[in-house]
Each structure stands twice: as structure tokens, then as C-alpha cells.
Amino acid sequence: MGLLTVDNGQLAIQPELLAIPVFETIWNSDSSPHHSEAIKQLSYIYFMSDISSPFRQYPMIETVGEGDVKHTRNDKVVEALGETNFKVNKNVTDAMHMYEEMHVTYSMKLLNDAEAAVQKLRAYFQEVDLLLLNEKDQPVYKASDLMSNLKALGGVIKGIKELRDEVEKEQVEKLRIRGGAVVNTKYEVPKR
């Protein structure tokens, strides 16, 4: 939809976004002349939720041991915004859910599910201990199973990449081109 984009390192907000009450609330709750806090909150939403976000590689939640949960993407986004005391309030949470709903497609849902499965697969590979034995002194994990799974990873990565390309293509097709802009390649940002 392109209501929030990053252009030359700056958040670009389409005016239509502020016609949606949850986003208007964020904007209007910041009375500073440059709306710096609102821009920070909208940037957070973009970096956490947009398919084009460079932070998509980080999982939303990663289990780091028994019961310990680390909000990896959140940590990385807050760090990138240069904030140490950034708090996600209800307005930001509501707007983030709305942003995700506005952009979701079936292929995007599949991509999200596939990325979540890859995170679980990654955790599996980190936990495999070929020297671990069960109560009968037999290996819990077989080296041949591990090697077979490792060989299949190339196909998994290729499948994720193809699905991501399809989602990005879908997003570009949804983008409204303003002012006579022309898209020259399938993923290129519109040029004026």
C-alpha cells in the first residue's frame, strides 16, 4: 500500500495514513513542531511490521532457554532508532496491528509462517548434540538424519526466497504510483 516507506533514510508518510484514526491518534498526541515522537513511533511500526523492513530477518520472539524470551526484532529496532527508553504504548500496538492487517495477503501470511518455521528449524540445529545419549546409551540424534536435514536446507532457503520475492512483487503491484511515476523493474521504487 505504501502508506509508510523509507526514502533516502527518512520515513515517508502518505497523507492518507493520517485519515485512519489509530495513526491520527499517534500523530495528534505529539504536539512538538516536527512531530519527532510521532515519527519515531511510526518508524517503529514500519521497521517492526513492513515486508520491506531490513529487520525482518530477526524473529519477533526468540526462545533463549527455558522460559526466557527475548524480543529480538524489537531490541534491534529500538537500538537502531537510538532509543534507550522507548516504550511501546497501546496507541503504537493498535496502529501496528492495523498496519499489519492493511498489508496482509495470503502469500504474506505464508511467508510469516514459513519464517517462523525456519526460526524453529534454526533452534533445532542449535540444539542437536550428536554426542547426547539416551538411557540405553544410544545416540538421541543420528548423524545421518542431521546431514540429510542439512542437505535439504538449500531447498528451504530457495523456497523462502521465492515466496519473499512473490510477496514483494505483490506489494509493488499494490503501490499507487503518483505523479506519472514509472516502475522500470519488478521491484524498483517508482521514479519521477
Contacts in CASP RR format, 6 or more apart in sequence:
PFRMAT RR
TARGET T0000
AUTHOR 0000-0000-0000
METHOD contacts of the structure
MODEL  1
MGLLTVDNGQLAIQPELLAIPVFETIWNSDSSPHHSEAIKQLSYIYFMSD
ISSPFRQYPMIETVGEGDVKHTRNDKVVEALGETNFKVNKNVTDAMHMYE
EMHVTYSMKLLNDAEAAVQKLRAYFQEVDLLLLNEKDQPVYKASDLMSNL
KALGGVIKGIKELRDEVEKEQVEKLRIRGGAVVNTKYEVPKR
1 102 0 8 1.000
1 103 0 8 1.000
1 171 0 8 1.000
1 174 0 8 1.000
1 175 0 8 1.000
1 176 0 8 1.000
2 14 0 8 1.000
2 171 0 8 1.000
2 174 0 8 1.000
2 175 0 8 1.000
2 176 0 8 1.000
3 13 0 8 1.000
3 14 0 8 1.000
3 16 0 8 1.000
3 17 0 8 1.000
3 99 0 8 1.000
3 102 0 8 1.000
4 11 0 8 1.000
4 12 0 8 1.000
4 13 0 8 1.000
4 14 0 8 1.000
4 17 0 8 1.000
4 42 0 8 1.000
4 45 0 8 1.000
4 46 0 8 1.000
4 50 0 8 1.000
4 99 0 8 1.000
5 11 0 8 1.000
5 12 0 8 1.000
5 46 0 8 1.000
5 52 0 8 1.000
6 12 0 8 1.000
6 46 0 8 1.000
6 52 0 8 1.000
7 189 0 8 1.000
11 39 0 8 1.000
11 42 0 8 1.000
11 43 0 8 1.000
11 46 0 8 1.000
13 39 0 8 1.000
13 42 0 8 1.000
17 23 0 8 1.000
17 42 0 8 1.000
18 24 0 8 1.000
18 27 0 8 1.000
20 98 0 8 1.000
22 91 0 8 1.000
22 94 0 8 1.000
22 95 0 8 1.000
22 98 0 8 1.000
23 42 0 8 1.000
23 95 0 8 1.000
23 98 0 8 1.000
25 91 0 8 1.000
25 95 0 8 1.000
26 38 0 8 1.000
26 41 0 8 1.000
26 42 0 8 1.000
26 91 0 8 1.000
26 92 0 8 1.000
26 95 0 8 1.000
27 35 0 8 1.000
27 38 0 8 1.000
27 42 0 8 1.000
29 38 0 8 1.000
29 91 0 8 1.000
30 36 0 8 1.000
30 37 0 8 1.000
30 38 0 8 1.000
40 81 0 8 1.000
40 83 0 8 1.000
40 86 0 8 1.000
41 91 0 8 1.000
41 92 0 8 1.000
41 95 0 8 1.000
42 95 0 8 1.000
43 81 0 8 1.000
44 77 0 8 1.000
44 78 0 8 1.000
44 81 0 8 1.000
44 86 0 8 1.000
44 88 0 8 1.000
44 92 0 8 1.000
44 96 0 8 1.000
45 92 0 8 1.000
45 95 0 8 1.000
45 96 0 8 1.000
45 99 0 8 1.000
46 53 0 8 1.000
46 99 0 8 1.000
47 53 0 8 1.000
47 54 0 8 1.000
47 55 0 8 1.000
47 77 0 8 1.000
47 80 0 8 1.000
47 81 0 8 1.000
48 55 0 8 1.000
48 60 0 8 1.000
48 73 0 8 1.000
48 74 0 8 1.000
48 77 0 8 1.000
48 96 0 8 1.000
49 96 0 8 1.000
49 99 0 8 1.000
49 100 0 8 1.000
49 103 0 8 1.000
50 99 0 8 1.000
50 103 0 8 1.000
51 103 0 8 1.000
51 108 0 8 1.000
51 111 0 8 1.000
51 164 0 8 1.000
51 167 0 8 1.000
51 168 0 8 1.000
51 171 0 8 1.000
52 168 0 8 1.000
52 171 0 8 1.000
55 73 0 8 1.000
55 76 0 8 1.000
55 77 0 8 1.000
55 80 0 8 1.000
56 73 0 8 1.000
56 115 0 8 1.000
58 72 0 8 1.000
58 73 0 8 1.000
58 76 0 8 1.000
59 72 0 8 1.000
59 73 0 8 1.000
59 115 0 8 1.000
59 116 0 8 1.000
59 119 0 8 1.000
60 71 0 8 1.000
60 72 0 8 1.000
60 73 0 8 1.000
60 74 0 8 1.000
61 69 0 8 1.000
61 70 0 8 1.000
61 71 0 8 1.000
61 72 0 8 1.000
62 69 0 8 1.000
62 70 0 8 1.000
62 72 0 8 1.000
62 119 0 8 1.000
63 69 0 8 1.000
63 70 0 8 1.000
63 123 0 8 1.000
64 70 0 8 1.000
74 88 0 8 1.000
78 84 0 8 1.000
78 86 0 8 1.000
103 171 0 8 1.000
105 167 0 8 1.000
105 170 0 8 1.000
107 163 0 8 1.000
107 166 0 8 1.000
107 167 0 8 1.000
107 170 0 8 1.000
108 167 0 8 1.000
108 170 0 8 1.000
110 163 0 8 1.000
111 160 0 8 1.000
111 163 0 8 1.000
111 164 0 8 1.000
111 167 0 8 1.000
114 159 0 8 1.000
114 160 0 8 1.000
114 163 0 8 1.000
115 160 0 8 1.000
118 156 0 8 1.000
118 160 0 8 1.000
121 156 0 8 1.000
125 149 0 8 1.000
125 150 0 8 1.000
128 141 0 8 1.000
128 146 0 8 1.000
129 140 0 8 1.000
129 141 0 8 1.000
130 139 0 8 1.000
130 141 0 8 1.000
130 143 0 8 1.000
130 146 0 8 1.000
131 139 0 8 1.000
132 139 0 8 1.000
132 140 0 8 1.000
132 141 0 8 1.000
133 139 0 8 1.000
133 140 0 8 1.000
134 140 0 8 1.000
165 187 0 8 1.000
168 187 0 8 1.000
169 186 0 8 1.000
169 187 0 8 1.000
172 183 0 8 1.000
172 186 0 8 1.000
172 187 0 8 1.000
172 188 0 8 1.000
175 183 0 8 1.000
175 190 0 8 1.000
177 183 0 8 1.000
177 190 0 8 1.000
178 190 0 8 1.000
179 192 0 8 1.000
180 192 0 8 1.000
181 190 0 8 1.000
181 191 0 8 1.000
181 192 0 8 1.000
182 190 0 8 1.000
182 191 0 8 1.000
183 189 0 8 1.000
183 190 0 8 1.000
183 191 0 8 1.000
184 191 0 8 1.000
END
